[in-house]
């Protein structure tokens, strides 16, 4: 164990599977006390906790609900007295169809609540808590959609992720003097539930420079490094993890 994070408590939202699960495992390997948040999939979250054995706390909460967001933070902070690192990973690729008035309004509201306001509220709680500690780290998982926009059926998703990216930059600039650091991770295609429909012979794979979808572990390793605080002056940066599929 390299123990980059020994003694640190890290809250990872959406940790029952995909990037969140891989991140929890990477952080735990580095010595962190890991709070694994999950929404509905208790079995998957529990399976991850069972593999980690110790230094892990499961916290359930529907992040679309403001009171649940606060409770998740309060439970995480109460475990060891504070949270040192917040990883806002929870989110969903929610449609916002232009041709259907009801679906359009519902899609925008759903994306706003889960993909932007929920992480924003947790960022606020983190800032308030980090001030008492003399600093802390926020890592927000956005998307390449934050840069280039998403497809026609997911305009609200791209906008929400773009908002989260702007929020991250604002936090980095506004709170650096208080030793509060903020980073954004912008993955492309990652081997999660969203990409489960992609078959080995899908033309999409042929168009990827590395010829494969990004493993969630690749994203997790970057998050673990940033969580260590070993590159303070990277604060405010957006790290693209796309296998060169999308480069800026």
KAWOMO-V911825 format. One record per residue. N is the residue number from 1. RES is the residue in one small letter. PSI is psi in whole degrees, -180 to 180 (999 if undefined). D_FIRST is the distance of its C-alpha to the first C-alpha in Angstrom with 2 decimals. Layout:
BEGIN
N_RES_PSI_D_FIRST, N_RES_PSI_D_FIRST
END
This chain:
BEGIN
1_x_126_0.00, 2_x_-20_3.80, 3_x_42_5.34, 4_x_-25_8.48, 5_x_22_10.09, 6_x_129_9.58, 7_x_-7_13.10, 8_x_145_14.44, 9_x_127_16.52, 10_x_130_17.04, 11_x_123_20.07, 12_x_118_20.18, 13_x_152_23.73, 14_x_48_24.80, 15_x_12_21.55, 16_x_-21_23.25, 17_x_176_23.12, 18_x_-138_22.87, 19_x_-41_21.04, 20_x_-45_20.38, 21_x_-46_18.75, 22_x_-37_16.51, 23_x_-45_15.66, 24_x_-42_14.91, 25_x_-41_12.47, 26_x_-42_10.69, 27_x_-41_10.80, 28_x_-42_9.62, 29_x_-33_6.40, 30_x_10_6.09, 31_x_1_7.24, 32_x_154_10.87, 33_x_119_13.83, 34_x_125_15.33, 35_x_114_19.09, 36_x_107_20.20, 37_x_144_23.81, 38_x_157_26.16, 39_x_-65_29.88, 40_x_-30_31.46, 41_x_74_29.11, 42_x_-38_27.94, 43_x_-44_27.37, 44_x_-41_24.84, 45_x_-42_23.02, 46_x_-38_23.10, 47_x_-40_21.83, 48_x_-44_18.69, 49_x_-39_18.31, 50_x_-36_18.94, 51_x_-37_16.17, 52_x_-28_13.62, 53_x_-62_15.42, 54_x_177_14.58, 55_x_39_14.12, 56_x_139_16.44, 57_x_131_20.09, 58_x_134_22.64, 59_x_123_25.45, 60_x_147_28.44, 61_x_140_30.84, 62_x_104_33.34, 63_x_-6_32.56, 64_x_-13_36.10, 65_x_118_37.32, 66_x_-41_37.12, 67_x_-33_37.00, 68_x_-37_34.13, 69_x_-45_32.15, 70_x_-40_32.69, 71_x_-42_31.84, 72_x_-47_28.49, 73_x_-45_27.61, 74_x_-43_29.07, 75_x_-41_27.17, 76_x_-45_23.82, 77_x_-29_24.65, 78_x_-17_25.99, 79_x_-54_22.90, 80_x_18_21.22, 81_x_-14_24.13, 82_x_166_23.16, 83_x_129_21.42, 84_x_-28_19.59, 85_x_133_19.21, 86_x_127_21.61, 87_x_105_21.16, 88_x_95_24.66, 89_x_-29_24.30, 90_x_138_27.05, 91_x_175_30.20, 92_x_148_32.67, 93_x_87_34.90, 94_x_134_38.16, 95_x_157_41.54, 96_x_76_44.35, 97_x_127_47.37, 98_x_-36_50.04, 99_x_-10_52.97, 100_x_114_52.56, 101_x_-45_53.20, 102_x_-45_51.49, 103_x_-37_48.40, 104_x_-51_48.20, 105_x_-43_48.30, 106_x_-40_45.96, 107_x_-42_43.44, 108_x_-42_43.44, 109_x_-44_43.10, 110_x_-44_40.26, 111_x_-41_38.30, 112_x_-47_39.00, 113_x_-48_37.82, 114_x_-43_34.58, 115_x_-11_33.51, 116_x_-57_34.64, 117_x_-39_35.79, 118_x_-53_32.99, 119_x_-32_30.20, 120_x_-44_32.63, 121_x_-40_33.14, 122_x_-36_29.43, 123_x_-42_29.13, 124_x_-47_31.98, 125_x_-38_30.38, 126_x_-46_27.17, 127_x_-46_29.32, 128_x_-40_31.22, 129_x_-40_28.15, 130_x_-32_26.33, 131_x_-37_29.48, 132_x_-22_29.10, 133_x_-11_25.55, 134_x_16_26.54, 135_x_173_24.77, 136_x_-179_22.39, 137_x_136_21.45, 138_x_130_23.23, 139_x_116_22.35, 140_x_127_25.25, 141_x_110_25.29, 142_x_-124_28.77, 143_x_159_30.15, 144_x_-21_32.02, 145_x_-24_34.98, 146_x_-26_34.58, 147_x_-48_35.79, 148_x_-4_38.23, 149_x_165_39.32, 150_x_-174_39.15, 151_x_174_41.84, 152_x_-28_45.18, 153_x_-4_44.17, 154_x_40_41.10, 155_x_-39_42.43, 156_x_-35_41.27, 157_x_-49_37.68, 158_x_-40_37.62, 159_x_-42_39.31, 160_x_-42_36.88, 161_x_-35_33.86, 162_x_-39_35.79, 163_x_-40_36.33, 164_x_-37_32.65, 165_x_-45_32.00, 166_x_-39_34.76, 167_x_-44_33.46, 168_x_-45_30.05, 169_x_-41_31.86, 170_x_-42_34.11, 171_x_-45_31.37, 172_x_-45_29.66, 173_x_-38_33.04, 174_x_-23_34.32, 175_x_12_31.51, 176_x_-38_29.77, 177_x_-17_31.69, 178_x_14_30.08, 179_x_31_26.57, 180_x_116_26.21, 181_x_147_24.64, 182_x_135_25.31, 183_x_152_24.38, 184_x_138_25.81, 185_x_127_24.38, 186_x_88_27.29, 187_x_159_26.58, 188_x_-130_29.39, 189_x_125_29.60, 190_x_146_26.39, 191_x_76_26.15, 192_x_-170_26.75, 193_x_-33_29.82, 194_x_-34_31.84, 195_x_11_31.71, 196_x_-22_32.08, 197_x_-10_35.73, 198_x_118_35.05, 199_x_163_35.93, 200_x_-26_34.86, 201_x_13_38.32, 202_x_133_38.41, 203_x_-24_39.85, 204_x_-41_37.18, 205_x_-36_34.62, 206_x_-26_36.99, 207_x_-6_37.10, 208_x_129_33.36, 209_x_-38_32.54, 210_x_-4_29.49, 211_x_16_31.50, 212_x_157_29.05, 213_x_145_27.99, 214_x_127_24.70, 215_x_142_21.88, 216_x_-26_20.49, 217_x_-31_16.94, 218_x_-40_18.20, 219_x_-42_19.27, 220_x_-39_16.12, 221_x_-39_14.02, 222_x_-42_16.67, 223_x_-43_16.73, 224_x_-41_13.05, 225_x_-47_13.75, 226_x_-35_17.01, 227_x_-22_15.70, 228_x_-20_13.70, 229_x_14_17.16, 230_x_-6_16.50, 231_x_69_19.74, 232_x_-38_22.18, 233_x_4_25.23, 234_x_-5_24.35, 235_x_138_25.54, 236_x_-11_28.37, 237_x_156_27.35, 238_x_123_27.39, 239_x_114_24.93, 240_x_127_26.74, 241_x_87_24.77, 242_x_4_27.67, 243_x_31_27.27, 244_x_11_30.19, 245_x_-35_32.40, 246_x_116_33.20, 247_x_147_32.99, 248_x_999_34.55
END
